[in-house]
Amino acid sequence: MKLNTRDYDYLIVGAGPYGSIFAHEAAKHGKRSLIIEKRPHVGGNMYTHKEHGINVHDFGAHIFHTDNKEVWDYVNQFTEFNGYINQVVANYEGELYNLPFNMNTFYQMWGVKTPAEAAAKIEEQRQAAGITGTPKNLEEQAISLIGTDIYEKLIKGYTEKQWGRSATELPSFIIRRLPVRYTFDNNYFNHRYQGVPVDGYTVIFDNMLDSDLIDVQTDVDFFDNKDTYLEEFPRIVYTGMIDRFFEYKHGELEYRSVRFESETFDTDNKQGNAVINYTERDVPFTRVMEWRHFDQKGDDNVTVITSEFPQDWDRTKEAYYPVNDHKNSEIFKKYRKEADNLDNVIMGGRLGNYQYYDMDQVFNAALKEVQKEFGK
């Protein structure tokens, strides 16, 4: 059975952002691509659908945020973005706090009213915890940044649910992604450009892949015919799990997975905020999203909320978050070395590079690969 039926220049494995951008740009250079996607839709984890007029994110909340103007201008050519600013609320045993950590959080936690008072409280708790020198793990890093009280209430339980292990076993860099501000600013991100698409994310991919030089096949698994694909296609862009591509020869990389449960309610405002994090360890979900608050769209008197449940990963589940600890990083280096020695395969994306990427980072990496492949 011949699979390269139209003399394709590229086989692209995965219709997420990395693969879709590559196909779009290849078409601009007159190259024909076949995209195969094992899911029934394009867009990867950015996929959205409409329900009761509401843009529902099927795989967790996705807010596009970046300081990279080139990336921002690039994604805006495919759809219009609104000005949504993510302002998260944390719920700990019924107590509500603003995230990320800022003067509102410090006032809610301690009653302090000035940056100096907040800094003094954090320093007092850091010293009491006996943390000196470079933090050795996430727990020490968190206490160094925002003190013991906030760590215990707003970080420890949430993080241990998310990663399925003790905070003392997690690397310190995980917590560095969250801003700490000594201002009354609830903006979750520091980036200049932020928003969500007014018509959902899927329209980006529909527009990106709208070309006579791009064919898309969904519900197709690369590994059902891996050898034939490798033999018939001159170039392959692979965005799946790098360890699976090499048949786990150096060992299985670890991931965390997530499952989602959605409910519909006869109200247009169930929880009063787009995202609420549930930070206590005994609550099985990490956060609840109410989608109409992302863009104020939807039918009257109806809302859709989605709860996010972290879970252990196995080969029957979707891999969401790479566990970038020392052990897994060493395994990945072996696979990366193998990938670099392949002449006709480009490895990219979150799973191909075994990295936790924000959306703008995936877009940027794909555009850099395009430039490397085709020049300016």
Order of alpha helices (4+ residues) and beta strands (2+ residues): beta-alpha-beta-beta-beta-beta-alpha-beta-beta-alpha-alpha-alpha-alpha-beta-alpha-beta-alpha-beta-alpha-beta-beta-beta-alpha-beta-beta-alpha-beta-alpha-alpha
